[in-house]
Amino acid sequence: MAGLSLAIDIGGTFTDIVVYDPDASRHYIHKEYTTPDDPARGVLTGVRALLERDRIAASSIKRVVHATTLFTNALIERKGAKCGLITTEGFRDVLEIQSERKYELYDIFIEMPRPLIPRLLCREVPERMSELGEVETPLDLDALYREADMLVAHGVESIAIMFLHSYANPVHEQAVLAALAQHHPRLHLSASFEVAPEIREYERVSTTVANAYIKPLAQRYLDRLAGQIRGLGIDAPFLLMLSNGGLTDVAEAKRAPIQLLESGPAAGVLAATYFGAAGGIERQLAFDMGGTTAKASLIDGGEPLIAYRFEAAREKRFTEGSGLPIKTSTIELIEIGAGGGSIARIDELGLLKVGPESAGAMPGAACYGRGGTRPTVTDADLLLGYLDPNFFLGGTIKIDVAAAEAAFAQLRRDTGMSTTALAWGIHDIVNENMASAARVHIATRGRDPRHYTLMATGGAGPVHAYHVARKVNVRQAICPPAAGVGSAMGLLMAPARIDRAASMVSLLERLDWERCEDVYRELQSAAAAVLARSGADMAGFQVKRLADMRYFGQQAEIVVALPPGPYRADSHAVIAAAFEKTYRELFVRTPPHVAIQVVNLRVSVCAPVPGGGMVLRGSRRGSTAAARKGTRQAYFPDAGGFVESAVYDRYRLPVGARLDGPALVEERESTLVLGPGAVCEVHASGSLVVTLPAAEA
């Protein structure tokens, strides 16, 4: 008998908890309000409630998988550790200078990303390495000790170490790690050669500093949470979701927590990938809308797109270049809009705006009855008839309709509009913002939205999917089973995965092939060691080789998937062909007679996790008539306003059932809204497949 798996996803509003029984192909779900002051408290309360409610023995759980936004929030809110930086003499101002680029060229009041470390705590020591990895100035250990003592005297508990060209030769950073571990053993240390061993000085120091900033928080939180889960009687391996969609152990997560920044949204994309594959769909726009934000990701060929650089803590939420650059692999995600808790307001120009401010978990939407007084997206959806106040989270949360209506009082006074008009305005603005961002995201990759299917997850995703899909101009939308806890479900499907990179700058025609092969093998060996420690099934071990490449003279590289090794001098032609193919897919044509340059080497190593994976099937029992719960007035402007809409119990819909909109399909964690003209069918996997009417102009 296989053991049960426990998945925990901490979001901005709710903490989602899922237990999966592989023998019965059955899952148990619980949502708990997130406790921002101590996220572990909400986790323990929710796990305990689920185990008691469904009579699950704690000892039967054999695997725990976790994702959290805690570390991302620490960066955004500047609530990390007090940090210092030790760098090469003459380079203490890198965090202040940044890249010298303005993300909005003509904004004279522009606010650049604020450094995580003040200049006073950025210290220099004499040392210098050439770009070839040759020692030009030896490391001055006496100076190191003086600067470290100064930082400790200022209350620093974590130090980032970034020396010039350490990606070419990390010997000085290694010496500093060893010296400080002995001299100040209680300090948390992060060295760039361990966190981001790649060229580009500012990106490397930004990543290393961010890691140092959240490392003490991560170590305390993970140790405490793992211990408290064991205290519930759950004695099982504790795995963490990385931003790249893979799992790792606690030790790796504590070493480089920067890898976990996008762990929750990444898990949601894995769930979308799984259910898309079950329906034979290779191209998806994964759309995850929770209580705080909405995010999207493209899935091509049945695999999510991976990025190797992203931005955290942006000064302007949707503006590229306004955040802290982070060099780590992540499922490519874009934040495309507000969440259910996002607050609506009238701006200085008298225009209705939604977000980015969110009511969060406390007080939450006004209708939650926890003290919220300002109108949110969830309040608007409730007043439009999309949500049943008596069946919110299966009826476990009492919804206050009067409080939702009262929250619109100020907006009514400011605009002279009715509550219904304002609620629809909020709903439509959010949908348009998300659709606009999604269209740009698809277009910048040279794709056509008509070739994609929208996969809706998150508590608010299915509510907004119909209107967002029509605006984006996709032909089909899918709502998978348990969509409201999609990220938690994705945790249970994830393999163990580790990505590693190293810089090796060389023209392809002059590449040292023997050294190249050695570097790939070293990266593979290091990644495999972490996987083995995580308890992965190494019999299913898989390796992908990639490289960052460009034409000589270009500033930016593209990531190219390479054929399997080993590589020799005669590998030149096949690697050049792989680069040119990828380049043409992005830019249509290649420049004539320009040399190709290799910049970074990468490996992605993954293996299945024992007990991982999921098999979910729709029910063959029941009938459409039996699943019909009644009707409810729901607002659809295309049909003239409030329309009598059929309401269905999703759990009683059999495979093959067909529903015509307008209709509402309810499950405990979310509600799928079907507008007039939409047709919904229940797939064998249990997913609801929605065919949309003719797209909007």
N, C-alpha and C positions, 0 to 999 in steps of 0.2 A: 504494500500500500504506500503510495507516494504521500509525502507530507504536504501540508498547506503552505501557501505563500501569502505574505502580508506586504501590501504596498501602502506607502504613506507619502502623500504629496501635500506640502504646505503652500497654500496660495495666500493672496493678500486679504481675502475675505473668509474663505472656508478652507479647512484642512480636510482633504479627501482620504478616506481609508477603505481599502478593499482587501478582502481575504478571498483567495481563489482555491477551490478544491479540484485538482486535476482528475481525480477518480470519477467524480460526478459531473465534471465540466460545469461547475456551478460557482457563482461568485456572490459574496455578501458585501454590502456597501453601507458606509456610514459617512455623513458629513457633520463636521463639528466647526463651530466658529473658531477661526484662528485667534490665538492669544498673542498679540504683537509684543507685549512686555516680556513674555516667556513662551516662545512657540512650542517648546517641549510639553508645556502643561496642556495645551489643546490636543496634542498628539496622544498623550497618555489618557486623557479623559475620553477621547474618541475611541481609542483601541479598547479600553476597558468596557465602554458602552456596547461596542459591537460584539465583543466576546460574550458578554452577559446576555445581550438580546438574542443572539443566534445560538447560544449554548455551545460555543466553540471552546475546546480545551486549549489553553495556552501552550501546553506541551506538544500539541499536534502541529504547531507552526514550525516549519523547518527552514524557512528563508524569509528574511526581512529586506525590503528594498525601499529606498528613501530618496525623495527629491525635495528641494527647498529653495525658496527665493530669499532666504535669510541673508545670504552673503551679498546678493545683488542689492537688497535694501540697505545694507550697511554702507555700501559705496554711495548709493544715491543720497542717503540721509546723513552721510559723513559721521557714522557711529561706529567706526572701526577702532583699532588700537592706536595708541600714540606711537608713531614710527619715526625712525631716522634712516638716512641714506648715507652709505659710504661709497664714494666713487673716485675715479681717477683725478689727480690734481689738475685743476683748471676746468673741470666739467660739472661743478656743483649746480650750475644754473640750467641744466637741461630741462628740468621739470617746469621752470618758469618760461624758458624760451619756446618750449614745445617744438612744433614743426614750422613755426613762423608763418603759418597759413591762416587766413581768416575764412571762416566758413560762410560768412556773409560779407562780401567785399566792401560794400558801401555803407555798412552800419557803423557809425562813429561811436555808438554806445555799446558795441558788442562786448559780451561777457564770454571770455574764453574759459575752458574747463579749469576749475580750481584745483591746484595741486593737492594731493593727499598729505604731503609733507611740507611744512613751512621751510623757507630758505635757511633759517637758523639751524635747523636740524639736518640739513644736507651738508655733509662733511667730506673733505678731500684727504687723500693720502698719496704720497709720491709713489708712483708705479706707472709703467707704460708698456703696452704690448702692441706690436705692429699688426697691420691687417693680415699679415702672413703667419701670425702666431709666434713671432720672435720677440724675446724680451729686450726692450730698449732701455727701460728703467726698472731696476729691481724693486720689489715690494719693500717698503719701509715699515717693519713691524712695530717699531717704537712709536711712530706716528699713528699707526693703527690703534694701538692701545690708548694713546692720549685722546684720540677722537671718540673712541668707544666709551671711555670713562666719562667724557663730557656728555655724550648722549644719555648714558645711564643716569647721570646726575640731573638731567632735565626730565627724568621720568619715562624715558623711552622703554617700551617692553618688546619691541620688534624692530629688527634692522633689515633693510634691503641692501644688497651688495651688488653693484653693477660697475664693472671696469670696462674700459674701452677695449674693444676687439676680443673680449673673453670668449666669444663664440668660436674664435680661431684657436685659442689656447686658454683653457680655464684654470691654469695652474695657480695664478694669483688669487682668484676667487676661492679655490679649494683651500689654499693656505689660510685665508681669512676665516673661512668656516671653521677650520680646525683650531685656529688660535682663539677665536671668540668663544667657541664651545667650551674651551678650557678656562678662559679668562673670565667670562660672564656666562656660566652654564644655564642661567634661568632665562636668558634672552631667546626670543624666537627669531630664527635666521632664515632669510630667503636670498639665494644667490641666482643671478640671471642665467648662469649656465645650466641650472637645474630647472628653471621655470620657463625660459624663452631663449634658447641658445641659437638665436637667429640674428642676422644683420639688421640694421636700422636702429640707431642708438635710442631715439626717443621712445619708439614703440617697445623696445626691450626694457628700458628703465620703467616705463609706465606700467607694464605688465608685472614686473618684479615688485614694484612698490605696492601695487594693488594686492598682490599676493601677501606681502608682508602686513598690509593694513588689515586684512581679514583673517590672517592665520591664527592669532590667539583666540579670536572669537570662534573660529571653526573648530579648533582643538578642544576648547572647553565645551562647546555645544555638542559635538559628536561624542565625546567621552561621556558627558552627562546623559545624553539621550540613549546611547547604547546601554549604559548601566541601568537606567530606569526601565527600559524595555525588558532587560533581563530580570528586573525586579517584579515584573508582571508574570514571571514564569516562562517567558519565551527564550529558550536557549537555542539560538539559531544564528547562522552567519548573517552579518549586517553589511549590506552592500549599498553603495551610493551611485546615483545616476550622474553621469558627466554630461557636459553640454554637447558632446559629440554623439550622444545617443547610446553610449555604452555604460556598463557597470564596472565599478572598481571597489576595492576594500577600503576600510576606514583609514588604514595607514597611508595609502596613496592620496586619499581625499584630504587628510590632515597635512600631508607634505606640500601639496599644491592645490589648495581649495579654489584657486582661480579657475580651475577646470570645471567647477560646479555652477558657475554664474547663471547659465541658462538651462539648468537641469530639468526643472518642471516643464517648461514649454517644449523642450526636446522630447520628453516622454510622450507628450500629446501627439507629436508628429509621428512617433513610432506606432502609436495606436492607429492613426490615420493610414499609415503605410500597410499595417496588417489587414485592416478591414478593406482597404482598397484592393489589395492582392486577392482577398477572399472573393471579391466581386469581379475579378479580372480587369481591374482598372489600373493602368500604369501611370497615368498623368493626373495628378490631383493638386488642388489648392487646399492645403490643410488650414482650416480656419478655427482657431481656438479662442473663445471669448469667455472669460471668467468674470469674477467680481471686480477686478481692478483694471485689467487691460485686455486688449484683443491682439492676437498675433497671427501671422500667416507664414506659411512655408510652401515652397514648390516641391513636389515629388515627381521626378521624371524617371521613366524606366523602372518604376517600382522601388526607387531608392531616393531618400531625401537628399537635397543638395547640401554639401558641407562647405563651410567657410573657415578660413584659417586666421581671420582677423575680424573683430567686431568692436563696437564701442559701448561703454557702460557709462551710466550717470550723465546723460547728455544735458547740456544747459538748455537746449531747445529740443523737445522730445522727438521730433521727426526730422531733424536737420543733421545730415551727415557731416562729420567733422567737429561737432559741438560736444563730443564726449571724450572719455578717456580711452585711448586705443588699447586693446587687449589682444595679445598674440597667443591665441590658443584655438584649438579646433572646436567648432560648434556646428550643429545643424543650423543651416542658414535661415534665420528668422527675421522678420520685420515686425515691429510694433505698429499696428495699423489703426489703432483707435482706442476708444474708451471701453470700460467694463460695466457690469451691472450696477456697481456702486458709484460710478462717475457722476459728479454733481453738475446740474444745469444752472446757468446764470445768464443775465443780460449784461453784455460788455459795455464799454464806454461809448460805443457807437450805436447802442440800442439793438444790437444783434444777439440772437439766441446762441449761446455757446455751451458745449458739453465737455467736461473734463478740462485739463488732466487731473484736477483735484478729485479725490475719491473719498467717499465716506468710510471705506475700508471695512474691517470687521467690527469696529467699535467707533461710532454708534451704528454704522451700517445704513442701509436704505431706511427711509422714514417708515415704510410699511413693516419693518421688522419689529417696531415697537421697542427699540432699545435707546431711544433718546434722539434719533435723527430728526431734523426739522427741515432739511433742504431737499429739494426734489432730485431724484436720481433716475438713471435709466431703468432700473428695476421698478421704481414707482410708476414710471410712464408705461412700461409693458403691462403692469397690473391693471392700470386704469383703461388701457386699450382692450382689455378682455383676453389678452394672450395667456395670462397666468390665473390659475384657480386659487383664490385666497384660502380655500379649505383643503387644498392638496399640495401646498408648497412643501417640498422635501417629504412627500408622502403624508403630509398633515402633521409632521413632527414640530414644525415651526408655525406659530400662530401669526397670521398676517392681518395687519390693521389697515383696512381700506380707508377708513376715515382719516388716519394719520397721513396716508399718501396724498389724499385730496387736500388736506390742510397744508401740506408742504408746497403746494402750487399757488398758495394765496399771494405771495409777494410777486411771483411772475405774472399772475393775473392782473394785479394792480399796475405793474410796470408796463404791461403790453396792451391791456384791454381785451385780451384774447380769452377764449374759453379753456377750461381744463383739458378737454379732448383735443383741441387744436394744438395746445402746448405739448401735450403728451405725444401726439403724432409728430410734431416738429422735432422733439428730442429724439424719438425713435428714428426718424428719417435722416436727421443730421448725422447721427452716429453711423447709420448704414452707409450714407454717402461718403463720409470720411474714410470708412474702412474700404469701401469699394474703390475709391480713388487711389488709395495707397496700394491696394492689391493690383489694380490695373497697371500702375507704374512699375511695380515689382515684376510683373509678368513681362511687360514691354521691354524693360531694360535687359532682359535675358533673351530677347528676340523671339518670344513665344506668343501664341495666339490663344486668348482665354477661351475661345470656343472649343478648343481641344482638351479642356480640363474639366474635371468634376470637383465641385466644392465638397469637402468633407468637414462637417460641423461637429465640434466637440466643445466642452466647457459648459457650465451651467446655463450661460446665456447664448451660446452658439446656435443651438437649434431654433431658438426664438427669433433670431435675426437672420438665419441662413436664407430663408426664402427671398427676402427683399435684397439682401446683399448679393445673392447669386444672380438675380435679375439685373441688378445694376452693373455687375462685373461682366455680364453677358456669357455666363457659362450655361450649358445645356441641361446640366443635371446636378443634383445635390444629394448627399448621403448623410444620414444620421445613424451612426453605429450604435450598438447596444451600450447601455450605461454611458452615453455620451457626456453626461454631466460630470463624470469622474474619468474623463478620457486620459488625462495625464497619469493618473494612478494605474489605469489599465495598461498603459504603455510601459510602465515600469516592470510589469510582470512579463512582458514580451521581449525585453531588451537582452542582448548578449553582453558578455564582458568584452570591453574594448579599450585599448590604449593606443594613443597616437604619439609618435615621437618624431622630432625633426632635428636637423643639424645643417648649418650653413656650409656650403662648398662652392664658392664662386669661381667659375671657370668657363671659358668658351667650350662648347661641346666638342669641337674638333681637337682641343688640347687637353681634354679631361684625362686625369690620371685614373684610368679604369680600375686598376687594382685597388687604389685607395677608395674609389667610389664604392666598389663592392664591399670593402672592409667596413665602411661607414654604414651601409645598409644592413650588414650583418650585425653590427654592434647595436644599432637602433632596434632591430628585430629582437635580439637577445634581451635587451633591457625591457622592452615591452612585454615579451613573453614571460619574463620573471614575475612581473606584476600580475599578469593574468593567472599564472600558476598559484601565486599567493592568495588570489581572490577565490580560489576553489573552482575555477573554470574547467570545463572538460577539454583538456588539451588534445584529445583525439580528434576534435573538430576544429582544430587550430587553423586559421586562415590569415594570410598576409597579403596586403596590397602595397605596392610600391608607387610612390608619387614623387614629383619634383616640381619646384617652382622654377619656371623658365621664362625667358623673354628674348626678344631680339636685341642684339648689342646696341646700346645707346638709349634704350627705353628705360623709363623709371620704374614702371610697374610690371609685375610678373603675373603669369597665370599658372594655376595648378593643373598639372598634366598627369593623368593616370598612365602608368608605364606597364609594359609587359613584364612577366615574372623574370627574375634573374636566373643564374648569375650573368653579370655583364662583362663583356670583353671589348676589345677595340672594334670588333666587327658589329657591335651593338649600336654603333653610331647611327646607321641608317634607320633602324626601326624606332629608335628614340626620337630622332628628328622628325620622322613621319608622324609619330604620336603627338608631338608638339604642334606640328603644322595643321593636323586634323582638328585639334582642340582650338587652335587660334582661328581657323576658318569658321568653326561653329559660332564663335563669339563675334568675329569682326569681318566675316565674309571672304576677305582676301588677305594674302600675305605679301609683305614688301619684297621686292626682288633683290637677290644677291646681298642679303644681310646675314651676318653670322648669328648663330643661336648661342645663348648664354644660359648656363645652369647657375641657380642662386642658392636654393635650399633643396635638401633631400628629405623625404618624408616616408614613414611607414605607418600603416594602420593595421593593427593586429587585433583580431577578435576570435572569440571562441564561445560556444554555448555554455550556459550556466545550468548545472543540474537543478531540475525542478522548474526551469524557465519555460517560456512558451505558453500558449493558451489555445484552447479549442472551444469556440462558442457557436452554438447552432440555434436557429429559430425553432419555435415550437410548431409541431404538426397538428396540435390539438386546438380546439376552440373554433370560433367563427367570427366573421366581421360583425355580424349582428350582436353576438354575445359580448363583443368588446366595446360596443357603443355604450357610453355612459350617459348620454343625453346631448343637450345642445347648450351653447353659450353665445352671447352677443360678443363678437370680436370686430375690431375696426379694420376695414380695408377700403381706402379711399377710391380705388379703381371700381369698387362695387357700390359706391355711393355713401359709404360710412359704416355704421355698425350693421353687421350681417349675422343672421342666425347661422352658427357654425357647429357642425357635429364635433363631439368630443369622444375620443377613443382611449381605452386603457391599453397601452402598448403591450403589457404582459399577456393579454388575452388575444392578441392578433396572431393568427397562424401564418406560416410561410405561404406566400402566394396571394395573401389578402390584398385587395386593391381599394384605395380610398381616393375620393375626389374632393378637391378643395372647394369652398373654404372648410377647413377642418383643423382640429387641434389634437395632437397625439401626446398623451401624458405618460411619463414615467416619474419615479420618485425624484430624480435629480434634475430633470429638464423637461421642457415641452417643445415639441416640434410644431411650428406654425406653417400651415399650408394655405396659401392664398387662392383666390378664385382662379380656376384654370389649371392648377397644379394637380398632378396625378402621383400617388404614392403607392409603391408596392413593397411587400415584405420579402426580402431576399432570404435565401437558405441560411445565410450566416446570421440572420436576425437583424441585419441592417435595414433601415427604411430608405428606399431609393426613390427620390423625388424627380419627376420629369417636369420641367418648368414650362409655362406657357411662352408664347412668343416674347422675345426679349424687349425691354424698353428701348425706345429710340435713343 
